[in-house]
Amino acid sequence: MRTKLFLLSSPLLALSLAAQAQDAYTMTFLPANTTAHAIDRLGRVVGVGGDGRAFLWSRGATTSLGTLGGPSSTPADINGKSQIAGSSDTRKGVSHAFVSNGRGMRSIGTLGGRPTFATAINERGQVAGYALDRDGNDRAFLYSGGRMRGLGSLGSGVARATGINDAGAVVGVSFLPGFTAQRAFLYAGGTMRDLGTLGGPSSQASAINERGEVAGSSFVNDDVQHAFLYRGGAMIDIGSFGGAYTEARALNNAGMVVGYSTRAGDAPGLEFSRAFLYRDGVMHDLNDLVARRGLWTVLDAVGINDARQIAAYACTNLGDCRAVLLEPAGQRAGIGR
């Protein structure tokens, strides 16, 4: 929403009114000890519960997705057809990538008999992920039409796929030859392309939208990592909150990006990170946009849909931590059907 402002008496007042003009978010709490991993277009959230197993949350109801026979499972993504991709332990203790419809879970197999991990699923049911080879190195894969195939790498033989769009374009991260650095990649049309960096040695891609825009993170020098938005053939630095580490987790089709950032002076492991929303060229602290959050700090945002609903993770100083759903004020919580 754009608001015309007249007769501003000071720059500070202008900044205050501009902040108020941003969308306010309401916060809906998921059960205690849950961690969100992704959100679909209807506001349904998948994550991991306190029992170490994947769950689907919709309209306040939480459904356990179970496992493939082992003790734990982890969802990675959910599409608009209620298909959920992730990984689960089997009875033999080997991780298999899975696809679930919210009621049952099926393995999509392995790559050469090795453990597999799904990281993303598109509306066509294609799954991106990675397998571990016998040396424990990552091998990026695409599962499509009932078949899992390797995608190669940027010359090192080691790569991990992290996102996929409906056109089947895959993004991820690969080591370069000689393992000198790792780079964000885009795989499309049978070719894997290095997306470069923001000036530092390494980068990684996290997600891709239907416009082919990519969200990820890159070092700007040897020590500091910023989030990026890749569009129009260029990697754009979308900033940080001043700390050494910022990571973009997801984006929607409007190019809004979410993730987390540390702040200048934060003590590693002792200070909370801060979740961010990047929109219209500005990185916002989501804590400044959440109405009546009380003792809660939103540490990380992991998913955003086209309705601007955000799956996130919040904690209090008293140690209560859980997944949360953030919605623009006026939207009804948990609208998934």
C-alpha positions in Angstrom: 0.0 0.0 0.0 1.3 3.4 -0.9 0.5 6.4 1.3 1.0 10.0 0.5 2.6 12.0 3.4 2.3 15.7 3.8 3.8 18.3 6.2 6.4 16.0 7.7 8.3 17.9 10.3 11.4 15.7 10.5 13.2 12.7 8.9 12.5 10.6 12.0 8.8 11.1 11.7 8.9 10.2 8.1 10.7 7.0 8.9 8.2 6.1 11.6 5.3 6.6 9.3 6.9 4.6 6.6 7.5 1.7 9.0 3.8 1.8 10.0 2.8 1.6 6.3 4.4 -1.8 5.9 2.1 -4.9 6.2 1.5 -5.9 9.8 1.7 -9.6 10.4 -0.2 -11.7 12.9 1.4 -14.7 14.5 -0.3 -18.1 14.9 1.5 -20.7 17.1 2.0 -24.3 16.1 2.5 -26.9 18.9 5.5 -26.6 21.2 8.8 -28.0 20.1 8.0 -27.9 16.4 10.2 -26.7 13.6 8.7 -25.4 10.3 10.3 -26.5 7.1 8.0 -25.3 4.3 4.6 -23.7 3.5 2.2 -24.3 0.5 0.0 -21.9 -1.3 -2.9 -22.5 1.1 -0.9 -21.8 4.3 -0.4 -25.4 5.3 2.9 -26.0 7.0 5.2 -29.0 7.1 7.9 -29.5 9.7 9.3 -31.7 12.4 7.7 -32.3 15.8 9.1 -33.0 19.2 9.0 -36.7 18.4 11.5 -36.3 15.5 8.9 -37.1 12.9 7.5 -35.1 10.0 4.1 -33.4 10.4 1.5 -31.5 8.3 -0.3 -28.6 10.0 -3.5 -27.2 8.6 -6.1 -25.0 10.2 -4.9 -25.8 13.7 -4.8 -29.6 13.1 -1.5 -31.4 13.2 -1.1 -34.8 11.4 1.9 -37.0 11.9 3.3 -38.3 8.6 5.0 -41.3 10.2 8.2 -42.8 8.9 9.5 -45.5 6.5 10.0 -47.8 9.4 12.8 -46.1 11.2 12.6 -43.7 14.2 12.6 -40.3 12.4 11.5 -38.4 9.3 12.0 -34.9 7.9 9.8 -33.1 5.4 11.5 -30.6 3.1 8.7 -29.2 0.9 5.0 -29.3 0.0 3.3 -28.5 -3.3 -0.2 -27.3 -4.0 -1.4 -30.9 -4.6 -0.6 -31.8 -0.9 2.4 -33.8 -2.0 5.2 -33.7 0.6 8.8 -34.5 -0.1 11.4 -35.3 2.5 13.6 -38.1 3.9 13.0 -40.8 6.4 14.9 -43.5 8.2 14.0 -47.1 7.1 14.0 -50.2 9.3 17.6 -50.8 8.2 18.7 -47.3 9.4 19.2 -46.0 5.8 17.7 -42.7 4.8 15.4 -42.8 1.8 13.8 -39.8 0.0 10.0 -40.0 0.2 6.9 -38.5 -1.2 3.7 -38.4 1.0 0.1 -37.4 0.3 -0.4 -36.6 3.9 -1.8 -40.0 4.7 0.9 -42.4 3.5 4.6 -42.3 2.8 6.4 -44.0 0.0 10.1 -44.3 -0.7 11.2 -43.0 -4.1 14.3 -45.1 -3.9 18.0 -44.6 -3.8 20.8 -43.6 -6.3 23.0 -46.6 -6.7 21.7 -48.1 -3.4 23.0 -45.2 -1.4 21.1 -42.9 1.1 18.9 -40.2 -0.4 17.4 -37.0 0.8 14.6 -35.0 -1.0 14.8 -31.2 -0.7 12.1 -29.9 -3.0 9.0 -30.9 -5.0 7.2 -29.0 -7.8 3.5 -29.1 -8.9 4.3 -31.9 -11.4 5.6 -34.1 -8.6 9.2 -33.9 -9.7 11.6 -34.1 -6.7 15.1 -32.6 -6.3 17.5 -33.7 -3.7 20.8 -35.5 -3.1 22.3 -38.9 -2.4 25.5 -39.8 -0.5 28.1 -41.8 -2.4 30.3 -44.4 -0.8 32.8 -41.7 0.4 30.0 -39.6 2.0 29.9 -37.0 -0.8 26.8 -35.4 -2.1 25.3 -36.3 -5.5 22.5 -34.0 -6.8 19.5 -35.8 -8.3 16.2 -35.2 -10.0 13.4 -37.7 -9.6 10.9 -37.6 -12.5 8.6 -40.1 -14.1 9.5 -42.7 -11.5 13.2 -42.5 -12.2 16.0 -40.9 -10.2 19.0 -39.6 -12.1 22.1 -37.7 -11.2 22.6 -34.1 -12.4 26.4 -34.0 -12.3 28.3 -31.1 -10.8 30.5 -28.1 -11.6 33.5 -30.3 -12.2 34.1 -31.7 -8.7 31.7 -34.6 -8.7 30.0 -33.2 -5.6 26.7 -31.3 -5.7 23.5 -30.9 -3.7 20.1 -29.9 -5.3 18.0 -27.7 -3.1 15.1 -26.3 -5.2 13.0 -26.9 -8.3 10.3 -25.0 -10.1 7.4 -26.3 -12.3 9.5 -26.0 -15.5 11.9 -28.6 -13.9 14.8 -26.1 -13.4 16.9 -27.1 -10.4 19.1 -25.0 -8.2 21.6 -26.0 -5.6 25.3 -25.9 -4.6 28.3 -27.6 -6.1 32.0 -27.7 -5.3 34.4 -26.4 -8.0 37.2 -28.6 -9.3 39.9 -29.1 -6.7 37.3 -28.3 -3.9 38.6 -24.7 -3.8 35.1 -23.2 -3.3 31.5 -24.0 -3.7 29.0 -22.2 -6.0 25.3 -21.8 -6.5 24.1 -23.5 -9.6 21.2 -23.5 -12.0 20.5 -26.7 -13.8 18.2 -26.4 -16.9 18.0 -28.1 -20.3 20.6 -30.7 -19.3 23.2 -28.1 -18.4 24.5 -26.9 -15.0 25.5 -23.3 -14.8 27.6 -21.5 -12.1 25.7 -18.4 -10.9 28.8 -16.7 -9.5 29.2 -14.9 -6.2 28.8 -11.5 -4.6 32.6 -11.1 -4.6 33.6 -13.7 -2.1 34.8 -17.3 -2.9 31.6 -19.2 -2.4 27.8 -19.1 -2.8 24.8 -21.4 -2.5 21.3 -21.4 -3.9 18.3 -22.3 -1.8 15.1 -21.9 -4.0 13.8 -20.9 -7.4 10.4 -19.5 -8.3 8.3 -19.8 -11.5 9.9 -16.7 -13.0 13.4 -18.3 -12.8 14.5 -16.0 -9.9 16.8 -17.7 -7.4 17.3 -16.9 -3.7 20.5 -17.9 -1.9 23.5 -16.8 0.0 27.0 -15.7 -1.0 30.1 -14.5 0.7 31.0 -10.9 -0.1 34.5 -11.4 1.2 36.4 -14.2 3.0 34.4 -13.7 6.2 30.9 -12.2 5.6 27.9 -13.8 3.9 24.9 -11.9 2.5 21.7 -13.1 1.0 21.1 -12.7 -2.7 18.3 -12.6 -5.3 19.4 -13.8 -8.7 17.3 -12.3 -11.5 17.8 -11.2 -15.1 21.2 -12.8 -15.2 22.6 -10.9 -12.3 23.2 -11.7 -8.6 21.7 -8.9 -6.4 23.0 -8.4 -2.9 19.9 -8.0 -0.8 21.9 -7.2 2.3 22.1 -8.2 6.0 21.4 -6.9 9.4 25.1 -6.1 9.9 26.3 -9.5 11.2 28.7 -12.0 9.6 26.0 -14.5 8.5 22.8 -14.0 6.5 21.0 -16.8 4.7 18.0 -16.7 2.3 15.7 -19.6 2.7 12.9 -19.2 0.2 11.1 -16.8 -2.2 7.7 -16.4 -3.8 6.7 -15.6 -7.3 6.7 -11.8 -6.5 10.4 -12.1 -5.7 9.9 -11.6 -1.9 12.6 -13.4 -0.1 12.7 -14.7 3.5 15.5 -16.0 5.7 17.6 -15.0 8.7 20.5 -12.7 9.6 22.8 -12.0 12.5 23.4 -8.5 13.7 26.6 -6.6 14.2 28.2 -7.4 17.6 26.2 -10.6 18.1 28.0 -13.3 20.0 28.0 -16.5 18.0 25.8 -19.1 19.7 24.6 -16.7 22.4 22.4 -14.1 20.5 19.2 -14.8 18.6 19.3 -14.4 14.8 16.5 -12.3 13.3 14.2 -13.4 10.6 13.9 -11.1 7.5 11.5 -10.3 4.7 13.0 -8.7 1.6 10.5 -6.9 -0.5 10.5 -3.8 -2.8 14.3 -3.6 -2.5 14.4 -3.4 1.3 15.3 -6.1 3.9 12.9 -5.8 6.9 13.3 -7.4 10.3 10.1 -9.5 10.6 10.0 -8.8 14.3 9.3 -5.1 13.5 6.3 -6.2 11.4 4.6 -8.7 13.8 1.9 -7.2 15.8 1.8 -8.0 19.6 4.5 -10.6 19.6 5.2 -10.2 23.3 8.2 -12.1 24.5 8.7 -13.9 21.2 11.5 -13.3 18.8 11.2 -14.6 15.2 14.6 -16.1 14.6 14.2 -17.7 11.1 11.7 -17.6 8.2 11.8 -20.7 6.0 9.0 -20.3 3.5 6.7 -17.7 1.9 3.8 -18.2 -0.5 2.1 -15.9 -3.0 -0.4 -14.8 -0.3 2.6 -13.5 1.7 2.0 -16.1 4.4 5.3 -17.0 6.1 6.4 -20.2 7.9 8.9 -19.3 10.6 10.5 -20.3 13.9 10.3 -18.3 17.1 11.6 -18.5 20.6 11.3 -16.7 24.0 14.2 -16.0 26.4 12.5 -18.6 28.7 13.3 -21.4 26.2 9.9 -21.9 24.6 10.5 -22.5 20.9 8.1 -23.5 18.1 7.0 -23.1 14.5 4.8 -20.1 13.8 2.7 -19.0 10.9 2.9 -15.3 10.0 0.0 -13.8 8.0 -0.7 -10.3 6.8 -3.2 -8.7 9.1 -6.8 -9.5 8.0 -6.1 -13.0 6.6 -7.6 -15.8 8.6 -5.0 -18.1 10.2 -4.7 -21.6 8.6 -6.8 -21.1 5.5 -5.6 -24.4 4.0 -8.4 -26.8 3.0 
